[in-house]
Amino acid sequence: MSAGLAVAGLDVDLSRRRVLTAVDLRVDRGELVGLLGPNGAGKTTLLRTVLGLVRPAAGRVTLDGTDVRAARARIGYVPQRHEFAWQFPISVADAVMTGLTGRLGLLRRPGETAWQAVADALDRVRLTDLADRPIEQLSGGQRQRILVARALALQPAVLLLDEPFTGLDMPTQELLAELFTDLAREGRAVLMTTHDLAGALYTCDRVALLNRTVIATGTPALLAADSAAWMRTFDVSENSALLRILKAA
């Protein structure tokens, strides 16, 4: 059995409509995989299914060969920023601690080990000096880094990232891209959805093209040369600007 995240024969229905069909995808430990596709392609649904938030109609998701439902605590998830309630009157450190609620329980007070995990996570995203700041005072880039720290506090084996670069300035994008690469090199399996095609081709070890099913997967160099796969995934013509971007990348 391969080490890492594996999705096999996954079918998913939402509101009695099939949104994912026969999805096969693997993310090995030690690699960063970019998941690309148009809006409505099923990228976020796939992540939510891996998390166990959506029950599949068919197929299986495993982590290191074990059913993912038994390994949920080993998966870190970074949602899109609008999914977190930034108006809560809590500090940055407390926000990161909420990532451990599922492990600790709602009524159990966090101990020294949990707070050390929070401190380590804040250090990884370079926000230690903001630990006591109210989260409502954070910039967009700082908020994104807090969500990453929140996932890292779990010390996960798998990290799922849903559009982590959206709306960020270039320095923050570069900081996070470097961090995600480092996390993969440390032995994690990292899966990232993104609309930044050029950035994914530059940063990721492999890329998967998704539009309700996996159209193609491979190294950036391999997929950048496969115009037909991109045309099918994004439903564009051979004269599309998207293909010119790929050639330039």
Backbone as a ProteinNet text record, in pm:
[ID]
protein_1_A
[PRIMARY]
MSAGLAVAGLDVDLSRRRVLTAVDLRVDRGELVGLLGPNGAGKTTLLRTVLGLVRPAAGRVTLDGTDVRAARARIGYVPQRHEFAWQFPISVADAVMTGLTGRLGLLRRPGETAWQAVADALDRVRLTDLADRPIEQLSGGQRQRILVARALALQPAVLLLDEPFTGLDMPTQELLAELFTDLAREGRAVLMTTHDLAGALYTCDRVALLNRTVIATGTPALLAADSAAWMRTFDVSENSALLRILKAA
[TERTIARY]
82.8	0	86.8	49.6	129.1	108.7	215	207.4	156.5	51.6	-5.8	-155.9	-212.1	-355.8	-391.6	-495.1	-538.4	-689.8	-738.1	-880.6	-904	-998.2	-1019.3	-1167.1	-1200.9	-1336.4	-1442.7	-1411.6	-1500.9	-1613.3	-1737.4	-1856.6	-1919.9	-1962	-2024.9	-2149	-2260.1	-2385.4	-2416.7	-2461	-2509.9	-2646.2	-2745.8	-2883.4	-2929.4	-2900.1	-2940.5	-2878.3	-2767.4	-2698.3	-2554.6	-2507.1	-2370.9	-2272.4	-2185.1	-2089.2	-1945.5	-1918.6	-1788.1	-1810.6	-1735.5	-1754.9	-1621.1	-1610.7	-1495	-1362.2	-1350.8	-1228.4	-1121.3	-1007.9	-890.2	-777.5	-721.2	-616.5	-531.6	-402.5	-313.1	-224.3	-191.2	-95.6	1.1	120.6	218.6	275.9	321.4	394.7	520.5	547	665	639.9	513	486	370.6	378.1	275.5	204.6	74.8	-4.3	-104.3	-107.9	-203.4	-326.4	-443.5	-570.7	-633.5	-639.5	-684.3	-810.8	-897.7	-1020.2	-1104.8	-1206	-1291.9	-1382.3	-1447.5	-1548.2	-1656.3	-1698.8	-1801	-1748.2	-1616.6	-1557.9	-1562.5	-1582.9	-1588.8	-1464.9	-1379.5	-1254	-1279.6	-1361.1	-1389.5	-1469.3	-1560.2	-1636.3	-1544.1	-1441.9	-1346.4	-1273.8	-1229.4	-1162.4	-1255.2	-1380	-1476	-1508.7	-1503.4	-1526.1	-1409	-1288.2	-1169.8	-1177.5	-1229.9	-1242.2	-1353.2	-1439.3	-1551.2	-1673.5	-1673.4	-1787.9	-1895.9	-1858.5	-1952.6	-1938.2	-2051.2	-2047.6	-2052.8	-1955.7	-1956	-2061.1	-2107.1	-2200.2	-2126.2	-1998.5	-1915.9	-1770.3	-1685.5	-1542.3	-1487	-1357.1	-1288.5	-1176.9	-1157.8	-1046.9	-964.6	-832.7	-746.3	-627.5	-574.6	-452.1	-355.9	-245.8	-147.4	-212.6	-308.8	-374	-490.4	-517.2	-626.2	-741.8	-865.3	-981.8	-970	-992.9	-968	-1058.2	-1172.2	-1260.6	-1196.8	-1100.5	-1029.3	-903.8	-876.4	-753.6	-781.6	-906.5	-945.7	-857.7	-813.2	-733.5	-595.7	-557.6	-425	-430.8	-547.9	-565.5	-587.7	-505.1	-522.7	-590.7	-679.9	-759.2	-752.8	-718.4	-717.8	-830.8	-942.6	-1056.1	-1031	-1120.5	-1115.7	-1146.7	-1089.4	-1093.7	-1234.8	-1328	-1463.7	-1535.5	-1479.1	-1544.5	-1514.8	-1429.9	-1396.1	-1459.9	-1510.6	-1580.1	-1478.4	-1432.2	-1326.9	-1376.9	-1506.6	-1559	-1556.8	-1521.5	-1516.8	-1414.7	-1446.4	-1354.5	-1249.1	-1161.2	-1055.5	-922	-815.2	-681.1	-634.7	-522.9	-462.5	-430.1	-369.5	-334.2	-458.8	-564.2	-688.7	-750.1	-739.5	-792.5	-719.1	-587.3	-509.1	-545.1	-569.7	-607.5	-738.3	-828.7	-954.4	-931.7	-815.8	-784.8	-769.7	-747.9	-730.1	-857.3	-967.2	-1090.7	-1139.2	-1133	-1179.6	-1100.9	-973.1	-888.4	-906.6	-921.5	-930.5	-1071.5	-1172.6	-1309.3	-1344.4	-1472.1	-1516.3	-1492.4	-1497.5	-1492.9	-1356.1	-1263.4	-1131.1	-1040.6	-976.3	-885.8	-753.9	-700.9	-573.6	-458.5	-369.6	-253.9	-129	-16	111	145.2	116.5	148.1	70.2	-58	-141.2	-93.1	-60.4	-14.7	121.3	204	332.1	310.1	209.1	176.2	128.8	52.4	7.7	126.8	217.1	335.2	421.4	438.6	518.9	452.7	320.1	248.2	258.8	246.6	260.7	401.7	498.3	636	654.2	589.6	603.6	546.9	443.5	383.8	433.3	532.3	597.8	500.7	418.6	324.1	330.8	444	458.4	432.5	477.2	464.6	321.7	229.4	89.1	0.4	58.1	-18.2	-131.6	-112.2	-213.2	-306.4	-288.4	-369.7	-509.1	-615	-749.5	-753.6	-819.1	-817	-887.8	-981.5	-1052.7	-962	-844.2	-750.5	-650.4	-659.4	-560.8	-589.4	-483.4	-497	-536	-569.7	-608	-497.3	-374.4	-262.7	-235.9	-247.9	-228.6	-337.7	-459.4	-569.1	-544.3	-493.8	-466.4	-358.6	-258.3	-150.9	-201.5	-299.3	-359.3	-432.1	-505	-574.9	-476.6	-362.5	-259.1	-204.3	-176.4	-126	-226.6	-353.4	-460.3	-456.9	-430.8	-420.3	-290.4	-182.6	-52.7	-45.8	-128.8	-128.5	-162.2	-233.1	-266.9	-147.7	-40	75.1	28.3	-37.8	-104.4	-8.8	-52.8	18.4	-22	-146.1	-200	-248.9	-219.2	-264.5	-345.2	-470	-559.2	-573.6	-549.5	-550.4	-651.5	-750.3	-854.8	-832.9	-777.7	-751.5	-673.4	-556	-485.1	-426.2	-414.8	-350.3	-448.3	-577.2	-676.4	-671.3	-654.9	-658.6	-535.5	-426.6	-306.1	-205.8	-125	-19.6	94.7	184.3	289.1	383.4	427	515.1	449.7	320.1	251.9	237.3	208	200.6	333	441.7	573.6	606.4	572.2	597.3	521.6	392.9	312	355.9	389.4	434.7	560.4	651.6	773.7	740.7	647.9	608.3	544.7	453.9	386.6	487.9	585	689.6	769.6	805.2	880.1	800.5	671.2	587.4	581.5	575.5	577.5	711.3	819.3	952.3	975.7	902.2	914.4	837.5	770.9	704.3	554.3	494.5	349	300.6	175.7	108.2	26.2	54.3	-10.3	-89.4	-220.3	-308.7	-367.5	-349.7	-388.7	-475.1	-594.8	-672.6	-629	-626	-584.5	-629.1	-652.9	-680.4	-554.4	-445	-319.6	-247.4	-279.1	-225	-73.3	-21.2	123	195.4	139.6	201	203.3	94.7	88.9	192.7	206.8	304.5	446.7	469.1	602.4	629.8	526.9	546.3	525.3	426.7	381.5	470	476.4	547	465.7	335.1	243	118.7	47.8	-75.9	-183.7	-305.9	-421.2	-525.9	-577.9	-683.1	-816.8	-908.4	-1036.4	-1152	-1244.4	-1374.6	-1474.8	-1521.1	-1613	-1546.6	-1438.2	-1352.2	-1210.6	-1111.2	-973.7	-947.9	-924.5	-900.2	-758.8	-664.1	-523.8	-445.5	-334.8	-246.1	-103.8	-10.8	128.8	214.5	341.9	431.8	392.5	428.7	397.3	449.8	570.9	628.5	546.2	500.4	421.9	286.9	218.6	84.3	85.5	188	193.7	196.6	244.4	252.9	128.7	34.8	-85.1	-202.1	-205.2	-309.3	-448.3	-462.3	-593.7	-654.5	-572.4	-623.5	-675.6	-605.8	-650	-776.4	-783	-902	-1024.1	-1006.8	-1118.6	-1157.2	-1060	-1087.9	-1160.8	-1112.1	-1165.4	-1263.3	-1289.6	-1384.4	-1347.9	-1223.5	-1175.5	-1125.2	-1107.4	-1060.3	-907.4	-854	-708.7	-649.3	-734.7	-688.5	-701.4	-734.2	-757.9	-631.9	-653.5	-542.8	-481.9	-563	-512	-396.4	-408.3	-302	-177	-196.6	-79.6	-8.9	-85.5	-25.3	57.9	4.5	76.6	209	205.4	328.2	430.9	381.7	474.7	533.3	452.4	500.3	603.6
-119.8	0	125.6	223	344.2	432.7	506.2	598.5	732.3	782.1	908.8	898.5	995.7	1003	938	854.7	788.7	794.6	840.2	844.4	748	655.7	552.8	538.2	555.3	532.1	614.1	739.7	821.6	882.8	854.2	919.8	1000	1123.7	1207.8	1272.7	1264.6	1329.6	1440.2	1554.7	1664.2	1705.6	1710.2	1745.1	1657.1	1529	1427.3	1448.6	1520.9	1543.8	1495.8	1418.2	1366.5	1480	1510.5	1619.6	1570.1	1448.6	1385.7	1242.4	1201.7	1069.3	997.8	881.6	792.8	866.4	942.3	1018.5	927	922.9	851.3	953.3	961.6	1059.3	1012.6	1032.4	1002.1	1121.9	1138.6	1240.8	1171.3	1147.1	1074.7	1164.9	1103.6	1179.2	1238.2	1363	1426.4	1504	1513.3	1589.2	1686.9	1792.4	1895.9	1880.8	1854.7	1833.8	1947.1	2007.5	2112.7	2056.6	2094.6	2049.9	2168.7	2159.9	2271.3	2234.8	2333.4	2312.2	2436.7	2447.6	2566.7	2571.9	2684.6	2693.8	2589.9	2522.1	2419.3	2284	2270	2143.3	2035.8	2077	1980.1	1978	2079.1	2078.4	2083	2181.4	2191.8	2071.5	2021.6	1902.2	1783.4	1770.3	1661.9	1675.3	1796.5	1816.3	1783.5	1827.5	1803.5	1654.7	1583.4	1439	1369.5	1412.1	1357	1380.8	1495.6	1529.2	1451.2	1386.7	1314.9	1400.8	1523	1612.3	1582.6	1514.8	1471.4	1321.3	1251.2	1105.6	1068.7	992.4	956.2	851.2	851.7	748.2	619.4	630.5	512.5	552.3	452.2	477.4	478.5	500.7	493.2	596.5	650.6	741.4	681.1	670	610.6	700.8	687.6	755.3	649	636.5	531.5	393.9	373.1	244.6	220.8	314.9	303.1	392.7	345.4	427.2	562.8	668.8	803.3	839.9	773.9	804.5	771.4	678.6	642.9	727.2	815.5	894.5	1043.5	1084.4	1224.2	1319.4	1277.5	1365.7	1392.6	1319.4	1337	1424	1485.5	1568.4	1713.4	1802.7	1945.2	2007.9	2103.2	2164.1	2315.2	2381.5	2527.3	2569.6	2617.9	2658	2793.4	2834.3	2969.3	3066.9	3186.5	3278.4	3313.9	3323	3365.4	3261.9	3141.4	3036.1	3045.2	3139.1	3154.7	3282.8	3280.1	3395.2	3490.4	3586.3	3676.6	3781.9	3792.1	3889.8	3838.4	3711.3	3658.7	3737.5	3771.1	3847.9	3758.2	3703.2	3616	3660	3615.4	3651.3	3556.4	3592.9	3508.8	3370.1	3364.7	3234.5	3150.7	3214.4	3141.9	3090.6	3168.1	3124.1	3000.6	2999.8	2882.4	2762.9	2786.6	2678.5	2613.1	2686.7	2624.7	2508.4	2505.9	2392.6	2262.8	2271.3	2152.1	2113.4	2185.7	2159.2	2016.6	1969	1833.1	1727.9	1753.4	1658.5	1671.7	1795.2	1818.3	1800.7	1832.1	1836.5	1978.2	2010.3	2146.8	2188.6	2094.8	2129	2110.8	2051.4	2026.3	2146.5	2191.3	2304.8	2260.1	2336.9	2298.1	2306.1	2210	2206.2	2260.5	2237	2290.4	2237.1	2107.8	2048.6	2116.5	2142.8	2207.5	2348.9	2424.1	2561.4	2564.5	2463.5	2457.5	2430.6	2347.3	2321.6	2450.6	2531.7	2660.4	2752.6	2757.8	2844	2800.8	2670.4	2619.7	2653.5	2642.1	2671.7	2819.4	2906.7	3050.3	3083.9	3014.8	3036.7	2997.8	2888.6	2843.1	2944.8	3018.9	3119.1	3260.6	3270.8	3397.9	3501.3	3455.4	3546.4	3538	3494	3481.9	3614.5	3724.5	3855.6	3906.2	3838.7	3880.8	3788.4	3703.4	3600.4	3658.1	3776.6	3834.3	3934.2	3955.2	4054.3	3999.1	4079.8	4034.4	4001.7	3893.1	3849.4	3947.3	4026.3	4120.5	4232.3	4247.2	4351.8	4305.5	4181.6	4126.6	4166.5	4174.9	4196.2	4064.3	4071.6	3951.3	3847	3890.7	3797.1	3734.8	3814.9	3761	3660	3687.5	3594.4	3460.3	3465.4	3340.5	3260.9	3329.3	3260.2	3201.6	3268.1	3213.9	3083.3	3078.1	2955.2	2841.7	2875.3	2773.3	2725.5	2820.4	2783.3	2696.5	2729.6	2653	2506.8	2484	2346.6	2280.7	2356.5	2300.4	2263.2	2327.4	2294.6	2148	2087.4	1944.9	1854.7	1912.6	1835.7	1724.4	1764.2	1666.7	1590.4	1472	1394.2	1438.1	1489.6	1538.7	1681.7	1767.6	1906	1937.2	1978.6	2016.2	2167.2	2229.1	2374.5	2413.8	2494.4	2535.3	2680.7	2700.9	2834.3	2922	2878.9	2953.2	3085.6	3111.6	3233.4	3342.7	3314.2	3409.9	3542.1	3652.2	3785	3825.5	3749.8	3782	3859	3942.9	4012.4	3914.5	3956	3865.5	3818.4	3906.9	3857.5	3747.2	3762.5	3659.9	3531.2	3542.4	3424.4	3349.4	3423	3359.1	3292.5	3360.1	3302.2	3170.7	3170.6	3049.6	2939.5	2975.3	2874.4	2804.8	2882.2	2823.7	2734	2778.6	2698.8	2567.5	2571.8	2449.6	2350.1	2401.7	2314.5	2250.9	2331.7	2278.2	2171.2	2193.7	2097.3	1965	1971.9	1848.9	1778.2	1853.2	1791.7	1726.8	1772.1	1712.6	1581.6	1539.8	1410.2	1413.9	1531.5	1540.2	1525.2	1485.3	1486.5	1614	1700.8	1831.6	1841.4	1868.2	1883.2	2023.4	2097.5	2238.1	2267.1	2322.5	2374.7	2518.8	2559	2695.3	2733.1	2863.7	2918.4	2978.3	2977.9	3033.1	2924.8	2915.7	2808.7	2815.8	2934.3	2948.8	2918.7	2967.5	2941.7	2793.9	2723.8	2580	2503.7	2542	2474.7	2498.1	2613.3	2645.4	2579.4	2571.7	2529.6	2380.4	2321.5	2186.2	2077.7	1964.5	1847.9	1779.5	1773.3	1719.5	1805.8	1795.9	1870.7	1773.6	1791.6	1712.5	1807.6	1777.4	1857.3	1789.9	1864.8	1809.5	1886	1813.6	1868.8	1755	1738.8	1631.6	1494.3	1478.4	1362	1409	1326.9	1366.1	1346.7	1457.7	1454.9	1408.2	1459.6	1423.8	1456.2	1388.6	1418.1	1387.3	1464.1	1443.2	1557.2	1554.9	1662.9	1789.8	1905.4	2030.2	2032.3	1983	1983.5	1897	1783	1692.4	1753.3	1808	1859.7	1991.7	2072.6	2199.7	2178.3	2062.8	2032.5	1962.2	1929.7	1854.9	1951	2022.4	2123.1	2062	1940.3	1877.6	1857.7	1821.8	1800.1	1930.3	2040.4	2169.5	2216.6	2193.7	2232.8	2157.3	2029.6	1948.3	1989	2016.4	2052	2184.8	2284.1	2419.9	2457.5	2363.5	2385.3	2510.4	2516.4	2629.6	2579.2	2673.5	2639.1	2641.7	2598.5	2595.4	2735.3	2836.4	2975	3046.8	2973.5	3033.8	3098	3207.7	3273	3179.5	3087.7	2992.6	2912.2	2867.5	2787.7	2872.1	3000	3087.4	3107.4	3114.8	3125.5	3001.2	2884.5	2760	2755.3	2799	2798.3	2894.9	3007.9	3105.3	3054.3	2976.2	2922.6	2814
0	0	0	-81	-91.4	30.7	66.8	179.2	130.5	193.3	152.9	137.8	67.4	46.6	-87.5	-87.6	-210.5	-221.2	-336.2	-368.4	-483.4	-467.2	-568.3	-601.9	-728.4	-777.3	-708.8	-678.7	-596.7	-679	-639.3	-692.9	-579.9	-610.1	-508.3	-567.3	-492.8	-531.9	-432.6	-484	-401.4	-455	-365.5	-405.9	-521.8	-511.1	-608.9	-746.8	-749.3	-876.7	-864	-961.7	-958.6	-988.2	-893	-909.8	-925.3	-881.3	-903.3	-949.4	-1050.2	-1108.4	-1123.1	-1062.5	-1080.4	-1063	-954.6	-929.7	-871.2	-938.1	-889.2	-874.4	-755.3	-730.1	-613.1	-623.4	-511.7	-484.4	-357.8	-315.6	-221.6	-268.8	-189.3	-80.4	25.8	126.3	60.6	91.8	35.7	-90.9	-133.7	-255.2	-238.2	-317.2	-324.6	-458.2	-452.2	-573	-588.3	-706	-735.8	-804.1	-756.1	-813.8	-886.4	-1019	-1102.4	-1178.3	-1195	-1270.8	-1264.8	-1350.2	-1351.5	-1228.6	-1208.1	-1102.3	-1127.2	-1020.4	-1034.1	-1075.9	-1082.8	-1126.7	-1018.8	-892.2	-783.2	-695.6	-706	-630	-478.8	-435.3	-292.2	-243.5	-325.1	-287.1	-264.9	-347.6	-329.8	-196.1	-163.4	-35	81.7	72.9	180.3	193.2	83.2	88.5	155.9	123.6	189.6	340.5	379.6	521.7	592.1	514.6	574	594.9	541.9	555.9	452.6	345.9	242.8	227.1	229.3	215.1	67.1	18.1	-124	-156.1	-281	-326.8	-355.9	-390.7	-418.2	-406.5	-392.5	-387.7	-246.7	-238.8	-110.3	-103	17.4	44.5	157.1	136	237.9	266.2	386.7	427.3	477	408.9	439.3	441.8	350.9	337.8	431.7	523.1	619.8	578.6	596.5	562.9	630.4	553.1	602.4	720	734.1	846.7	980	978.4	1101	1120.5	1023.6	1028.5	1018.5	1046.6	1030.1	1110.4	1229	1314.7	1256.5	1152.1	1091.9	966.6	940.7	822.3	864.4	812.7	834.8	714.7	740.1	633.1	644.6	534.3	528.4	435.2	491.8	408.6	343.7	255.7	203	316.5	310.6	426	470	377.7	414.5	500.5	512.5	589.8	739.6	779.3	920.9	973.5	1097.2	1156.5	1218.6	1138.8	1184.2	1283.6	1301.8	1396.9	1540.5	1562	1698.4	1780.7	1904.7	1989.8	2054.4	1973.1	2024.1	1965.5	2030.5	1985.9	1874.9	1813.6	1710.3	1766	1883.6	1942.5	1970.5	2019.6	2045.5	1916	1807.7	1678.8	1629.7	1646.1	1606.1	1693.5	1820.8	1912	1870	1803.6	1761.3	1665	1601.7	1515.6	1591.7	1722.1	1806.5	1881.2	1858.2	1932.7	1912.3	1788.9	1761.8	1836.7	1857.4	1930	2080.9	2129.6	2273.7	2328.2	2245.8	2294	2336.7	2336.3	2364.9	2509.5	2602.6	2744.3	2807.9	2737.3	2794	2773	2879.5	2870	2807.1	2711.5	2649.3	2748	2739.4	2827.3	2760.8	2823.5	2774.3	2635.7	2611.5	2482.2	2369.4	2395.3	2294	2266.7	2370.9	2350.7	2281.2	2304.4	2233.3	2085.3	2054.3	1913.8	1846.3	1918.2	1865	1840.7	1937.7	1924.5	1806	1789.1	1677.3	1543.6	1538.7	1414.7	1379.2	1478.1	1453.2	1406.1	1459.2	1416.1	1269.4	1227.8	1089.5	990.8	1031.4	940.8	971.7	1061.4	1094.2	1151.5	1246	1309.9	1462.4	1516.7	1661	1731.5	1669.9	1734.6	1738.7	1668.6	1668.5	1752.2	1832.2	1903.6	1987.6	2045	2133.9	2064.2	1935.1	1864.3	1834.9	1846.3	1808.2	1658.2	1622.3	1483.1	1390.6	1442.3	1356.7	1306.3	1366.4	1325.6	1220.5	1177.5	1085.3	940.9	861.6	717.9	651.3	522.1	450.5	447	423.2	420.6	556.4	662.4	797.1	830.6	789.2	815	746.6	623.8	553.9	626.5	675.2	747.9	879	942.3	1064.1	1033.9	921.9	886	859.6	800.6	779.4	913.8	1003.8	1137	1211.4	1197.7	1262.5	1218.7	1090.8	1040.6	1086.4	1090.1	1128.2	1275.4	1359	1501.4	1525.9	1431	1440.9	1412.4	1358.9	1313.1	1218	1108.9	1022.3	931.2	891.4	790	650.7	639	512	533.5	437.5	444.6	319.1	338.4	228.4	227.2	111.3	98.6	-7.8	30.1	-64.1	-104.8	-223.2	-278.8	-179.1	-136	-31.5	-76.3	-207.7	-255	-297	-293.8	-343.6	-267.6	-341.5	-282.5	-204.4	-215.2	-139.3	-224.2	-158.4	-231	-260.6	-348.8	-394.3	-282.7	-190	-82.9	0.8	30.6	109.7	29.4	-99.5	-183.9	-184.9	-196.9	-199.7	-66.6	43.5	175.6	191.5	154.6	170.6	74.9	-48.9	-144.9	-94.3	-38.8	17.9	136.4	221.5	337.1	292.3	195	149.7	91.6	18.6	-35.5	77.2	178.2	292.4	365.9	384.8	456.1	381.4	248.8	170.4	185.1	178.2	186.6	322.8	423.4	557	569.6	462.5	462.6	464.6	449.5	443.1	299.3	285.8	156.9	151.1	54.3	47.2	-83.5	-70.8	-187	-184.4	-293.9	-298.3	-420.4	-398.7	-510.2	-533.6	-658.2	-689.4	-829.7	-848.3	-980.9	-1043.3	-967.5	-1017	-1097.7	-1226.4	-1309.3	-1320.7	-1350.8	-1366.8	-1236.1	-1124.5	-994.9	-961	-992.5	-965.2	-1047.7	-1173.1	-1258.5	-1209.7	-1147.9	-1097.6	-962.9	-876.9	-738	-715	-780.7	-746.8	-808.5	-738.2	-791.1	-900.1	-878.3	-978.4	-982.7	-1093.4	-1112.5	-1157.5	-1104.2	-1147.4	-1201.9	-1320.6	-1383	-1355.2	-1293.2	-1249.8	-1310.8	-1368.9	-1406	-1392.8	-1269.5	-1229.1	-1226.4	-1296.3	-1285.8	-1314.1	-1285.7	-1313.4	-1462.7	-1532.3	-1676.3	-1706	-1628	-1649.2	-1523.7	-1504.4	-1392.6	-1434.8	-1383.6	-1419.4	-1369.7	-1405.2	-1367.3	-1441.9	-1388.6	-1459.4	-1601.9	-1622.6	-1757.7	-1852	-1803.5	-1887.1	-1921.5	-1822.4	-1846.6	-1923.2	-1904.1	-1975.3	-2126.1	-2169	-2311.8	-2365.1	-2275.5	-2315.1	-2332.8	-2443.3	-2466.9	-2465.1	-2517.1	-2525.5	-2387.2	-2288.5	-2152.8	-2093.2	-2115.7	-2063.8	-2134.7	-2266.2	-2341.9	-2292.2	-2262.9	-2214.2	-2072.6	-1988.8	-1849	-1837.8	-1910.9	-1897.1	-2008.4	-2100.1	-2210	-2288.9	-2333.9	-2413.1	-2547.9	-2640.7	-2774.3	-2779.4	-2889.6	-2906.6	-2917	-2933.5	-2940.3	-2805.7	-2701.5	-2570.7	-2513.4	-2439.5	-2369.1	-2265.8	-2212.1	-2112.7	-2170.8	-2294	-2355.3	-2380.2	-2407.9	-2425.3	-2292.8	-2183.3	-2050.4	-2019.6	-2054.8	-2030.7	-2106.9	-2231.2	-2312.1	-2255.1	-2203.3	-2144.1	-2014.5	-1939.2	-1812.3	-1832.4
[MASK]
+++++++++++++++++++++++++++++++++++++++++++++++++++++++++++++++++++++++++++++++++++++++++++++++++++++++++++++++++++++++++++++++++++++++++++++++++++++++++++++++++++++++++++++++++++++++++++++++++++++++++++++++++++++++++++++++++++++++++++++++++++++++++

